[in-house]
Structure formats: C-alpha cells, structure tokens
Amino acid sequence: MLGLLLVHASLSEQARHASLRQNAEMVRRLGLTDLALFPEARYTRHLSQADWHSAFQDHPLSLEHFPSGSLTLPPKDVWSNNARLD
C-alpha cells in the first residue's frame, strides 16, 4: 500500500509540474498581476500595484476600515525605499 502511495505521489508531482509551467507561461504572456488575496480595499487586492496613500484617503489618522489592511504588509521594496524617511 505504501508503495502505491509513493508511485501515485510521483506521478501526481510530474503532472503538477507540467501544469505549473503552463500557468507560468500564461501569466508571462498575458502580463497578469500578483494574486488577489482580499476583495475588500484596492490597496489590499494587488499588493505590488497598490497606491499606499489610498489607505489614508479619508484622513491621515483614520482607522483601518478593512481587516485585511492589518493582515498584509507592503512589499519589501516599499519598506526599503521609505525606511530612510522615518
């Protein structure tokens, strides 16, 4: 039984790699953005393309409207570019 599980896992992995290559090629050809994890606010939908001032569109000291805003961090390049301003 264990041998069958290992054979099945090996065959499944090969099929997944082919599917992953096809998906990566489609993303490259179409120029798709990153994965949209949250449907709420525009600054949490596509993190790599976010307008970081939109979170404060009501007021600079306003509270976060959406829970996903407190669950996500900005991309690393935003941290490195803005760290010297703090």
Buried (B, 14 or more C-beta within 10 A) or exposed (E): EEEEEEEEEEEEEEEEEEEEEEEEEEEEEEEEEEEEEBEEBEBBBBBEEBEEEEBEEEEEEEEEEBEBBEEBEBBEEBEEEEEEEE
